[in-house]
């Protein structure tokens, strides 16, 4: 029965048999079996191969015994599916030779339709069949602000100068771009949900670059358009968003992802107990001695227990050189409880 999943119970703020755990970026990078299967495959090509996506998504479930699988894909997959000439360069991230800076650039991007994503539907269906009832699949998409930042910058950025220049200087272009990206992300998520994803996570990785006021004006309405009315529980996560957790929740979350900078009990108190929380072990703790890892896991569990629902996770993604055996130990510690 679907109701037996500790993960689904936690995200719905219902009693769970144990604290569920999964890791952002659990599929990939740090796993030797991932590196082996991915050799010779470009990232976007891998994301369009249902058999490969299925195998990569299942690898951490087999190895760690996590309570949920995260769909292996990339936030720019829907953008590429709509014909935008974006690529993912190893060690760099998404890159675009001709950044989007004008209304004409925005209008040149076509709308995405489910017919553009047959490989997503097939991959999700394969995964749901393999995972069975006990391990839910989390669908995911990138939030409009983070997607827009890649398109406007032409690649990753530390300062977001071009993004903010467009945002402040040409708000009509900015909002037109984000509205289009919101529709894309919505189609991407609805395609995954229709094929069987039972929860989704919206990653607004770079929203922390904004003040709360700017987030509410320039980003939040577009994330809300993605999340509004989706028929599965919604996790909403950003990095460096401790100063605006309330807004992250208000955008349409059932679960607020909290990075490692804000203790979960503090975050939940600020959120008024209206949401489950997800997080938030600092990923670098995994490189510490075993007794330190154990102490920190227990601390996060104790702080998370103060929330109406807690999904244990890292405060951001698994790092490429993390030891898989340490992640397995974390899963075992979480499942053992306090």
C-alpha positions in Angstrom: 0.0 0.0 0.0 1.2 3.5 -0.8 0.4 4.7 2.7 3.1 2.4 4.1 5.9 4.6 2.8 7.6 6.5 5.6 8.7 9.1 3.1 5.1 9.8 1.8 3.9 9.9 5.4 6.5 12.4 6.4 5.9 14.7 3.4 2.2 14.7 4.2 3.0 15.5 7.9 1.5 12.1 9.0 3.1 9.8 11.5 6.0 7.8 9.9 7.5 4.5 11.1 10.9 6.1 11.0 12.6 9.2 9.7 12.9 8.7 5.9 16.1 9.6 4.2 17.3 10.3 0.6 20.1 12.5 -0.7 20.1 15.2 -3.4 22.4 14.0 -6.1 22.3 10.5 -4.7 22.2 9.2 -8.2 25.5 9.8 -9.9 28.8 11.5 -9.4 30.1 9.7 -6.2 29.1 6.1 -7.3 31.6 4.0 -9.1 28.8 2.1 -10.8 27.5 5.4 -12.1 30.9 6.5 -13.5 31.2 3.1 -15.2 27.8 3.3 -16.9 28.1 6.9 -17.9 31.6 6.7 -19.5 31.3 7.8 -23.1 27.8 9.2 -22.7 27.2 13.0 -22.8 24.9 14.2 -20.0 22.0 15.3 -22.1 22.1 12.1 -24.1 22.1 10.0 -20.9 19.0 12.0 -19.7 17.2 11.0 -22.9 17.9 7.2 -22.6 15.1 5.6 -20.5 17.1 2.4 -19.8 20.1 4.4 -18.6 18.0 6.8 -16.6 16.3 3.9 -14.9 19.5 2.1 -14.0 21.2 5.3 -12.7 18.1 6.2 -10.6 18.0 2.7 -9.1 21.7 2.5 -8.2 21.6 4.5 -4.9 18.3 2.8 -3.9 20.0 -0.6 -4.2 23.2 0.5 -2.5 21.9 2.7 0.3 18.4 1.5 1.0 17.1 5.1 0.8 13.4 5.7 1.3 12.8 7.5 -2.0 14.4 7.6 -5.5 15.1 10.9 -7.2 14.5 10.9 -11.0 17.9 11.2 -12.7 17.8 14.1 -15.1 19.0 17.7 -15.3 17.2 21.0 -14.8 18.0 22.1 -18.4 16.4 18.9 -20.0 13.1 20.6 -20.7 14.8 23.8 -22.0 16.9 21.6 -24.4 13.7 19.7 -25.3 12.1 23.0 -26.4 15.0 23.5 -28.8 17.2 25.9 -26.9 20.8 25.1 -27.9 22.1 24.5 -24.4 24.7 21.9 -23.4 26.1 20.5 -20.2 29.9 20.7 -20.1 31.6 18.3 -17.7 33.0 20.1 -14.8 31.3 23.4 -15.7 27.5 22.9 -16.0 24.9 24.2 -18.4 26.4 26.5 -21.1 24.7 28.5 -23.8 26.6 30.2 -26.6 23.9 32.9 -27.2 22.5 34.1 -23.9 18.9 35.2 -23.7 18.9 39.0 -23.1 16.0 40.5 -25.2 12.3 40.1 -25.7 13.1 38.7 -29.2 15.3 36.1 -27.6 12.5 35.2 -25.2 9.9 35.0 -28.0 12.2 32.8 -30.1 12.0 30.0 -27.4 9.1 27.8 -28.2 6.6 26.4 -25.7 7.3 22.8 -24.5 4.6 20.1 -24.8 4.4 16.6 -23.4 5.0 15.3 -26.9 8.5 16.6 -26.7 9.3 14.3 -23.7 8.5 10.7 -24.7 11.7 9.5 -23.1 10.7 11.1 -19.8 7.4 9.3 -19.8 9.0 6.0 -20.6 11.8 6.4 -18.0 9.3 7.2 -15.2 7.1 4.3 -16.1 10.0 1.9 -16.1 11.2 3.2 -12.8 7.8 3.1 -11.1 7.5 -0.5 -12.2 11.0 -1.4 -10.8 10.6 0.6 -7.6 7.2 -0.9 -6.7 5.0 0.6 -4.0 7.5 0.8 -1.2 10.0 3.3 -2.7 8.3 6.4 -4.2 9.9 8.2 -7.1 10.5 12.0 -6.7 10.1 13.9 -9.9 11.9 17.2 -10.2 12.4 20.4 -12.1 14.5 23.5 -11.9 12.7 26.7 -10.8 12.2 29.6 -13.2 14.7 31.9 -11.5 17.5 29.3 -11.6 16.8 28.3 -15.2 16.6 31.9 -16.2 20.0 32.6 -14.6 21.7 30.0 -16.7 20.0 31.3 -19.9 20.8 34.9 -19.2 24.4 34.4 -18.0 25.1 31.8 -20.7 26.5 29.5 -17.9 27.1 29.2 -14.2 27.7 32.5 -12.3 28.8 33.6 -8.9 27.5 37.1 -9.1 24.5 37.0 -11.4 25.3 40.4 -12.8 23.7 39.8 -16.1 20.7 38.1 -14.5 20.1 41.0 -12.1 20.8 43.6 -14.8 18.0 42.1 -16.9 15.7 41.7 -13.8 16.1 45.3 -12.7 16.6 47.0 -16.1 14.1 45.2 -18.3 11.5 43.6 -15.9 9.1 43.0 -18.8 11.7 40.8 -20.6 12.6 39.1 -17.3 8.9 38.3 -16.4 8.2 37.1 -19.9 11.2 34.7 -19.7 10.4 33.4 -16.3 6.7 32.9 -17.2 7.8 30.8 -20.2 10.2 28.8 -18.1 7.5 28.3 -15.5 5.2 26.8 -18.2 8.1 24.5 -19.3 8.9 23.4 -15.7 5.1 22.7 -15.2 4.9 20.5 -18.3 8.1 18.7 -17.3 6.7 18.0 -13.8 3.2 17.1 -15.0 4.7 14.6 -17.5 6.6 12.9 -14.6 3.5 12.9 -12.4 1.3 11.5 -15.1 3.8 8.6 -15.6 3.8 7.8 -11.8 6.1 10.2 -9.8 4.5 10.4 -6.4 6.2 13.6 -5.1 8.1 16.4 -6.8 10.9 18.7 -5.9 11.4 22.1 -7.3 15.1 23.1 -7.2 15.6 26.8 -7.0 19.3 26.3 -6.5 20.4 30.0 -6.9 17.4 31.8 -5.4 19.6 32.6 -2.4 21.3 35.2 -4.5 18.2 37.4 -4.1 16.9 39.4 -1.2 13.5 38.3 0.1 11.9 41.4 -1.4 13.4 40.7 -4.8 12.6 37.0 -4.5 8.9 37.9 -3.8 8.8 40.3 -6.8 10.9 38.6 -9.4 10.9 34.9 -8.7 8.2 33.7 -6.3 5.2 34.3 -8.7 6.8 32.1 -11.3 7.6 29.3 -8.9 4.1 29.5 -7.6 2.8 29.1 -11.2 4.8 25.9 -11.4 3.7 24.5 -8.1 0.1 25.6 -7.8 -2.4 22.8 -7.8 0.0 19.9 -8.6 -1.7 16.8 -7.4 1.2 15.3 -5.5 3.2 16.6 -2.4 5.7 19.3 -3.3 9.2 19.8 -1.9 10.6 23.3 -2.6 14.4 23.8 -2.1 16.9 26.6 -2.5 20.5 27.1 -1.4 21.2 30.0 0.9 17.6 30.8 1.3 17.5 30.8 5.1 16.6 34.5 5.1 13.4 33.8 3.2 12.2 30.4 4.2 8.6 31.7 4.7 8.5 32.8 1.1 9.9 29.5 -0.1 7.0 27.8 1.7 4.4 30.3 0.5 5.3 29.7 -3.1 3.5 26.4 -2.9 5.3 23.9 -0.8 4.2 21.0 1.3 7.9 20.4 2.4 10.4 23.2 2.7 14.0 22.2 2.0 16.4 23.8 4.4 20.2 24.0 3.7 22.7 23.4 6.4 23.0 27.1 7.5 19.7 27.1 9.4 18.9 24.5 12.1 15.7 22.6 11.3 14.0 23.4 14.6 14.6 27.1 14.1 13.4 26.8 10.5 10.2 24.9 11.5 9.4 27.4 14.2 9.8 30.3 11.7 7.5 28.4 9.3 4.9 28.1 12.0 4.7 24.3 11.8 2.8 24.6 8.5 5.2 22.5 6.5 7.3 19.4 6.8 11.0 20.1 6.5 13.8 18.4 4.6 17.5 18.4 5.4 20.0 19.3 6.4 23.3 17.7 7.2 26.2 19.8 5.8 27.6 17.7 2.9 31.1 18.3 4.0 30.4 16.6 7.4 30.6 13.3 5.4 34.4 13.8 5.2 34.7 14.0 9.0 35.6 11.1 11.4 32.9 8.5 11.9 32.1 9.7 15.5 31.6 13.3 14.2 29.3 12.1 11.4 27.2 10.1 13.9 27.0 13.1 16.3 25.9 15.4 13.5 23.3 13.0 12.1 21.8 12.7 15.6 21.7 16.5 16.0 19.8 16.9 12.7 17.4 14.1 13.7 16.7 15.8 17.0 16.2 19.2 15.4 14.0 17.7 12.7 11.9 15.9 15.3 10.6 19.3 16.3 8.9 19.8 12.9 5.5 18.2 12.0 7.3 16.1 9.4 11.0 15.5 8.7 12.7 14.0 5.6 16.4 13.6 6.4 18.7 14.8 3.6 21.9 16.8 3.1 21.8 20.6 3.1 22.7 20.4 -0.6 23.9 17.7 -3.0 26.3 14.7 -2.5 29.8 15.8 -3.5 31.6 14.0 -6.3 34.3 12.6 -4.0 32.0 11.5 -1.2 32.6 7.9 0.0 29.5 5.8 -0.7 30.2 3.7 2.4 29.8 6.9 4.6 26.4 7.6 2.9 25.3 4.0 3.6 26.3 4.5 7.3 24.2 7.7 7.4 21.2 5.9 6.1 21.6 3.2 8.7 22.0 5.8 11.5 18.9 7.6 10.3 16.9 4.5 10.1 18.0 3.4 13.6 16.7 6.8 14.9 17.7 8.6 18.0 
